[in-house]
């Protein structure tokens, strides 16, 4: 993975390319999680994906000769662990719960808050600014996401689930944004591989502790014994933790948080494209237009 990152960072606009790659693999993971989420509780799903990510990343670091405990200030460890707890343990559990209540289409609308949260937090805490062309690009991506997820769903959602799903979704998006903005200034001091691993360790440990004391832990964990469930959960977890998280941090490291966060928003567009290809959802004119708008917006953001 580290060699892959070293190669990709030589590309023109490497931060933008990696941010788009992170969005693609997160979308692929969510499509798989949407299927297994009907049977697996969000806490158990989150624990599994984090555990698999750590199980893959630690051997990767060892094979590449990377130190698992590099000589970094305690503050760096503390911030990355806290980022994992906030942005992975809490935020990912909330987004999976919201996905179960709302479905992909309505969650896409809620997810539009991600870019504004990233841009707002980066403005307040990182002193980042975007030029006019990039702001127009952000607007096009948000418009595309709203357009593609704005059609009425065939399934009716009870009002209680709707309200709870929206609140869970907004909270998860804010915490994801906060979790990544808080480590942005420290990314230049660390390797992407180590940063990805330590965040997953923090997030996974927090979920494990929560499940350990949960009275329904056996019930939540039972579906993980199904071969059918694991057939979808393993690749989904690989995409989400090993690939998406690594590309996400790499993108944040090589470009501004505002630009990376806006390009990460393309995950919603990728979800609809992947759903059409693999879940046999019929493409519509609205979806084609949304993809075109999002692609144009991504190009405008990448012009620095």
N, C-alpha and C positions, 0 to 999 in steps of 0.2 A: 504493500500500500504506500509506504514511504517513497519507494522508487517511482511509483506511478505519479505521486504528487510532485516529485522533483521534475519529472518529465513534463507534466501538464503546466507547471508554473512558468515554463519557458515560452508558452504560447502567447501570442498577442492577446491582450485583455484577459489574462489568465484568471484573475479574480472573478470576472463576469462569467467566464466559461464554467468555472468550478461551482459558482452559485447556481447556475442553470442545471448543472449535473446533479447537485444536491436536491433541487426541486423535482427533477425527474425520478430519482430513486425514492424520495419520500412519497411521491404520488404512487409509484409502483407498490410500495409497502402498504399504503393506505387502502389500495384496491384489495389487496390480500387480507388486510386486517378487517375490512368491512365484512368479508365473508365469514371469517372465524369469530368475529366479535359477537355474532349471534349466540355463540355457545360458550365463549371464554370471557370471564369478567375482566374489565379493564386493568385491575391491579395485577392479576395473574398474567395477562398478556404483556403488560409493561415489564414485569419482573423477568419473564422469559426472554423478551427481546434484549433487555439490558445484560442478562447473564450470558446469552449467546454472544453478544458483542464483546464483552470482556474476555470470554473464552477464546475468541478469535484474535483479538487485538494483542493480548499479552504474549501469546506465542509468536505473533508477528514481530513484536518489539524485540523479543529474545533472539529470534532468527536473524534480525537485522543488526543485532549488537547494540540496541538502544537501551539506555538505563531506565528501569522502571521507577527509580527514585532519584532523579537528577538533582544536582546541587542547586536548588532554587530556594529563594526566601520562603519562609512559612506562609507569608501573606499570599503568595502565588498559589500554593497548594490549597489554602483556605478558600480563595475566591473561585478556583475551578471546581472544588468540591461543592461549594454553595451553589454555583451555577448549575451543576448537575442535579442537585436536589430540587432547585426551583424550575429549571428548564426541561428536565427529563422526568424526575420522579413525580412531581406535582403536575406540570403542564401536560406531559404526554398522557398521564392517567385521565386528566380532565378532557383532553381532546378525544380520547378513545370513548369515554362515556358520552360525550356530546355527539360523536359519530353514530353511536348506537341509538340515540334518541331522535336525531334529526335526519340521518342519512346523509349521503355525500352531497346532494344538491343544495340542501339548506345550510349545511356546514360550510359550503363554499362561500355563501354570502357572509357568514360570520367571520370567515377567514380573511375577508377583505380588510379587517382591522389590523392585520399583521404589518403591512407596509407603513400605514400611518403611525402605529406604535413605535416601529423601528426608527422612522424618520424623526418623530417627536423626541424619543429618548436620546437619539444620537445628537439632536440639536441641543438638548438640555445638558447632557453630560459629556459629550465628546466634541462639542463645538464644530460639528460637521454641517456643511452647506451643500445644496444641490443647485446646479445651474438651471436655467429656464427649460432647456431642451430635455434635461433629465426629469424635471418635474412633469413635463408634458408626457414623457414616457411612462411615469408612474401612473398618471391619470388614465392613460390608455390601457394599462394592465388592469387597474381596478375596474374600469368600464367593461373590459373583456370578461373579467370574473363575474361581475354583476349580470352581464348579458347572458353568459353561459349557464348561470345557476338561477336565473330569475324566472324561468318558466315554472308553472305550477306542477307540483308532483301529483302523481296518480294516487299515492297513498295519503290518507288523511291522518294527521298527527294530533293526538289529544292535546288540548291547550296546556295542561300541566307539563307534559313532556316537551312541548314547544318552548315554553318559558324556561324550564330547567336546562334544556339543551342549549338555548341561546346564551344563558348566563354562564354555563360551563364552558362553552366555546370561546366567549369573549375573555373570560378569565384565563383560559389556557393560552390564547394568543398573546395576551399581555405578558404572561409569565415567560413564554418562549422568547419574546422580544427582550425582556429584562435580563433573562439568563444569558443571552448572547452578547448584549451590549456591555454587561459588567465584565466580561473577559476580553473584550476587543482590545483594550490598551495593553494587555499582557501577552497577546498572541505573538508579538515580535520576539519575546523572550523564550518561547517554548516551541517545541516541534508540534506539528499538527497531530501526529500519531499519539504523542503523550497527552496532549490536551483532550483529544477525543476519548482516550482511555480513562483518564482521571475523572472526566465528567460522567462517564458511564458508571464508574465505580461509585461515585457519590450518589448518582440517581438510583442505581441498582440496590445499594445498601439501604437507602432510605425506604424504598418500596419493600424490601425484604423484612426490615424491622416492623413496618406497618402491618404486613401480612402475618408475621409471626405472632402478633398479639390480637389479630382479628378473629373473632369467634367463629367465622364462617370460612376460615382459611382452607380447610379440607375440601369444602364444596367448591370454592373458587379454583383450586388447583386440579381437581379431578379431570376436567376435560383435556388437560395437557397430556394425558395418557393415551389419547386417541391418535392412531396413526394417520387418519384422515385429516385431523386438525393440524398435526405436526407437518404434514406435507405442504401446507400453506403457510404455517407459522414460521418455519425455519427460513425459507427464502425471504419472507416478508421482514423478518428480524434482521437478516443479513443485509438487505437493502437499506433498512432504516438505520441500523447502528454502525455497521462496518463501512458502508459506502456513503450514505447520505450525511451522516454526522461528520465524517471526515472531510468530505467535499464542502460541507457547510462551514466548518471552521476555517478550512483553507481559503474559501471565497472571502470570508470575513477578514482574514489576515491580509489578503492581497489587494483588496479594494475597500472603499468606505462601507461602513455598516448600512448607510442609507441605500446605496446602490445594491449591495448584496441582498439586503432585505427585500427590496423591490423585485429583484429577479427571482428570489425564493418564492415569491407569490405566484410564479408561473406553475407551481405544483398543481394548482386547481385546474388549469388548462390541461396539463398532462393527465390528470385523473380522468377527464372526459374523453380524451383521445384513447387512453388505455382501456377504458370501459367499452368504447366502441369496438376496439380491436379484439379484446379477450372476453368481454362479458356480453358481446353481441348486441350492444345498445346501438340503435339506429342513429347515424349522424344526421344533423339537421342544418338548414341554412344558418340558423342562429349560432350553432356551434362552430361552423366554418368561419363565420365572420368574427367570432370571439377569438379564435386561434390566430387569425390574421392581425387583429388589433393587438393581441398580446405579443406576437412576434415583432411587430413594428415598435411597440413600446420597449421591448427588450433591447432592440438595436439602438434606440434613442438613448436609453440609459447607459449603454456601453460606450457611447461617444464621450470621452472625457476631455 
